Amino acid sequence: QVQLVEAGGDLVQAGGSLRLSCASSRSISSLNVMGWYRQAPGKQRELVASITKGGTTDYADSVKGRFTISRDNAKNTVYLQMNTLKPEDTAVYYCQARLQILNYWGQGTQVTVSS
């Protein structure tokens, strides 16, 4: 079992920055993959960024060059640094962790980018 708690969502103007955090109840070094997903109203949940146990990262094309995923194993926390935010980044952002074949999700944090 893995509990994930996200924080850092806020209302920000276009061009601004936010850093989301996801604290895990389990050592993240034991988790196969951790990722950030987002879901905008009326849209499907989509992968934003992911990081493997070995540190390999992957990003959606829409956020490449603007978002950075990172992990702090000592704090069991994964971060999503979001720069140059755009109104289309507005969504609920969810943290996800994969342990073996099981996926775990946080409760989500709202990011709203005003134009």
Summary of the structure (lengths in Angstrom):
residues: 115
radius of gyration: 13.2
end to end distance: 39.7
largest distance: 40.9
contacts: 346
relative contact order: 0.32
helix: 5%
strand: 54%
